[in-house]
Every structure is written in C-alpha cells, then in structure tokens.
Amino acid sequence: MLSRRSLVTLLRRSNPLTLIGTRLLPKGWPDFLRQLAIFATFDVAYELSRALAQGKASVAFEHANAVVNTEQALGIFDERALQGWVLSAPGIVLDVANWTYFNCQFTITILFLIWVYCRRNDSFYFIRNVVMAADFIGVIGYIAYPTAPPRLLSGFGFVDTLNLTTVNHDTVSALANPYAAMPSLHTAYALLVGVSGVLLVRRPWAKALWSLYPGLVVFSIISTANHFILDALAGTGTLILALTLVVSVTFAFRRRPLPAVAQHPAKPLRPQYATAVGDSRVAA
C-alpha cells in the first residue's frame, strides 16, 4: 500500500501541468510565467499609446496625406493599384491577405515565440529583447507621428477589405490604435520572425517558407489598405534600430570585467614514473 508521501509524489508527477513544465518548458513554469508577465507589461505600454493618440485625429490625417504626397513625389504610390489587382483576383487572394493581416502581428508571432522558447531556448531571450525594443520604438512613433491608414482616407478609392469579412475593424477596434500606421510593426515583426525562422529551423522546406513570410506580410498590410509603403519601410528601419539597440546593450554587458582569476592556480597533474634505480614507485 502506498504511503501518504508516495501518493503525493505520484499525484505531482502525474499532474498535467507538472508534466508540461518538466517535459516541454526548458526552465519550468516559473521562467515561462516570468516571460508572459514581461510581455504583458509591454503590451499594456503599447495599448497606452492608443489612449495618448486619441484627440489627434486631424493630425493623423494630415500626416497620412503627407505620406501620400511623399510617395507620389518618389513615384512609389502604388497601394491603390495593388489593392485593385487583389480585388479583381480570385477570392482566395483576398482571403489570404485578410487572414495574414489579422493573424500575423499577434497570433503567428506569439506562436513562433512559444516555439522558440520551447525548442530553441538559447535564442529566445535575444528575440524577446528585440521585440520589446521594437515595441518601444513603435510606441514613440505612434505618439510623435500619429498617422491614419489608407483605408481611412477619402478620395483615393481605398477599400477596407476586413469589412468584407466576418472579422472587421469594428470587431477589433477596442484592441487597436486607429492611428498607428507609422511605423508598421507588422513589418518589423515579420522580418524578425522570418529571418529567425530561417536561421533556427532545420528543414530546407521550412526555411523556404519562413523566407517568404516577410513578403507575404508586407503584401497583406498594403493590399488590405492598412499601411502605406513608407510605413513598411519605417517598420524595417524600426527593426534595424531595435537590433542595433539590443546588440549594443548586450555587447556592453558582456564587456563587464570578469571575476579575478586565482593568483596561484593549481599546477596540472603529471604522470609519475619510476626514473631512478631503487625508486620504490611503480612505473605507470
């Protein structure tokens, strides 16, 4: 008959949460929950940018028109042409664009980060830091330069394609900053996830898929009229700046002086041999 202590031990080992913590989470539940808390804190900071952007609608539309004027001057104002092609293409093209836009920034990114945490844990903390740095830079951009997306501009013929689906902007309005077009964190996340995926997965076909992911995301954010081309370029710059910041801080911390080496390190052991006549030691 099992003792009380043995029964408690057996129940703990058979607990599904315990099994997940020991078999799937490299550092157990405490570290995993710590990472969730860190991301939750930064998500709150991101959502605060939405509140700070309220009341700046007129400024956001002025900035959006400035983006249009800049793109026209550069000859890259092709968002409407791309959306027109998507709307005239077979329905699956628009479905893929809408699904990608709606899921890429959070669903796919979070699932990828969980996979990295569980299967490539050594790389997780660097990627986590880059995501948080990009979020921080993005929040600064949203506050300093609030920009309306193309779908909100009148007179250019843009269509809010998500309104053609069951999941539209009215459904997610409580979770989104309506004037957070510049920079595009969709682009920053997609580049980080895509490049990381290529570097971390082992199978060639998986590497090929991840290499296409950033292009798919940029295609989706433009064809759904949620970002301008310049927004995507700013998102690329955001990621580069975030990478530079994280690498610089990491390098600075690694340059801290190491603990002092012992003054008299132990001498290495040498094999003993019988070298003299009458030596009582046995030869090795």
N, C-alpha and C positions, 0 to 999 in steps of 0.2 A: 504494500500500500504506500502511495506517495506521501511524503511528509509535506507539511504546510509550506516549507521553504521551497521544496522541489516543485510543488504545484504552482506557486507564484512565479518561479523561474520559467516553468513551461508555458504559462499563460503569457508572460512577457515576450518570450521568443516566438510564440505563435501569433502575437498581435500584428495585424497587417501594417500598422504604422511603424512598428519596430522593424519589420522585415524590409519595408521600403527604405527606412533610414539606414539600415546596415548594408543592404544589397545595391541600392540604386543611388543613394546620396553619398558621394565620396567622403564628405566630412560630417555626415549625420544631419539630423534635423536642426540643431542649434545654428549652424552656419547657414543652412538653407533659409531658415526663417529670418536670419540677420540680413541676408541679401534681399529678401522680399521687403523687409522694413526699409532698407536703403532706397529701393526703387519706389516704394510707396511715398516716401518723403519727397523725392524729386518729382513724382507725379503731381503731388499737391502743389509744389512750386510752379510746375508747368500750368496747372489749372488756374493759379492765381493770375497768370498773365492775361487770361480771358477777362477777369474782373477789371484789371488795370486798363484793358483795351476798350472797355465799354465807354460810351460817350465820345469816342473818337471816330465815328463812322465817316464824317465828312473828310477827315484827314486821311483815312484809309482809302477812300475813293479817289482822292487827289493823288495819292501815291500810286494807286493802280493805273490811273491814266498816265502818270509819269513813266511807269514801266512800259506801257503800250507805246508811248512816244519814243522811248529809248530803243525799244525793239524795232520799231519802224525805221528809225534812223540807222540802225545796224543791219537792217534787212533780214531780221530773223522773226518777224511777227507772223508765224505760221501756225499758231494754235487753232485758229478757226478752220484753216484748210485741213489740218489733221483730224479735227473733230468731224468735219463734213465727210471725210473719207470713211471714218469709223461708222457714222450714222447710215451711210449708204452701203456698207459692207454687210455680209451675212450676220445675223443676230448674235452668233457666238462670239464675234469680235468685241461687240459692246458688252456682252455678258462677262467676258474675261477682264475687260478694262474696269468695269464696275466692281467686280469681285476683288480684283487685285488692289484697287484703290482702297476699298473698305477694309481689307484684312491685312495689308502689308505692314502698316506702321506699328500696329499693336499685336495682332494675333500671330502673324508669322514671326515677327521679331521676338516676341516673348517665348514662343515655342522653340525658336532657334537658340535663344539664350539658355533655356532649360536644358536643351540637348548638350550644349557646350559645357554647362555646369556639371552634368552627369557623366559625360563621355570624354570631354577634353578639359578637365577642371583647371589645369595649369594655365590655360589660355583665357579662362572665363573672366578673371579679375581685371585683366587689361582691357578686354572688350567692354566689360561693365563700366570701367572708368571713362572710356571713350564715349559711350552712350550718354553718360551723365554730363560729361563736358559738352557734348553736342547739344543736349537739352538746355544747359545753362546758357550757351551762346545763342541758341534759338530764342529763348525767353527774352534775352536782351534785344534781339532783333525785333521781336513782336511788339515790345514796349516802345523801342526807339523808332521803328519804322512800320507801324501797322499798315497792312496792305490788303485790300479786298481781292478775292479771287476772281478770275474771268467770269465765272457763272453769275456773279452779282452785277456785272457791268451791263448796262443797257446800251443799245445802239450798235453792238458788234455782232449780234446774232448768235451768241453762245447759248448752249442748251445745258441745263443742269441734268445730266444723264442719270444721276441717282434718283431723281424724282420720277424716273420711268420704271423704277423697281419698287419692291415692297419695302426695302430699307432705304429711306431717303434722308435728306439733311434735317427734315423736321423731326425724324425719329431720334437722331443723334445730336440734335442741337444743344442739349444740356451738357454734352461731353466735349464740345468743340469750341475753339476760339474762331469766330467767323472772319476775323481779320488777321489770320496767322498764315498768310501766303508766302511771306518773305522773312526768312529763308524757308525752303522746303525741307523739313525734317524727314519727309518720306524719302527724299533723295539721299540724304545723309545716312539714314538707317539702311536703305537698300544697298548703298555702296559698301558700308561696313559689313553687313550680313553677307553680301555676295562675295566680297574678297575673302572674308573669314571662312566662308563655306568652302571656297576653292582651296584654301590653304589647309583646312582641317579635315575635310572628308578624304577618304582613301580611294573610293571607286571612281574611275575615269568618267563614267556617265553622270555621277553626282557632281563632279567638278564642272562638267559641261553645263549642267542645269543651273548651278549657282552662278556661273559666269554670265548667264543670260538674265539673271534676276534683276540687276540694276536697270538694264534697258527696258525690261517689262514694266517696272515700277514707274520710270520716267514717262514711258508711253501712256500708262494709265492715268497719271496725275494731270497730264496735258490734255489727253483726249476726253477726259470727263469734265474739263473746264474748271479744275480745282487749283491749278497752278499755271503760271507763265513759264516760259523757257528760262527767263532770268531768275525765277525762283529756284529752278532746279540747279542752275549754275551757282547761285548763292548757297544752296544746300551742299553742293560739292565743296565750296570754299569753307563752309561750316565744319564739315568733316575733316578737311585738311588742317584747319586751325585746332580742332579738338585733338587730333592725333599729335600735332606739334606740342600742344599743352601737356598732354598725358606723358608723352615720351620725355619731354624736358623735365617734368616733375619726377618721373621715375628715375631718370639719369641722375638728377640732383640728389635723390635719396640714396642711390647706390654709391655715390661718391663720398658718403659719410665715412670717417675713419673707422677701420675695423678694430676690434679688440686687440690690445697689445699682445704680441707673441711672447711666450715664456722666454725669460732671459737665458736659461740653461736648459735647452731641450734635451731630452733623454737621448743617449747615444744608441745608434742602431745595434741590435744584437748581431754578433758574428758567430759562425760555427766554430766550435772548439775542436782542435785536432791535437793528437799526440805527436809532438815535433822533436822531442829530446829523448835521449836514452835514459831510461829509468823513470820517465814520466808515467805516473800512475793512471792518467786519463785514458780512456778507451777511444781510439780513433773513430770518427763518425763514418 
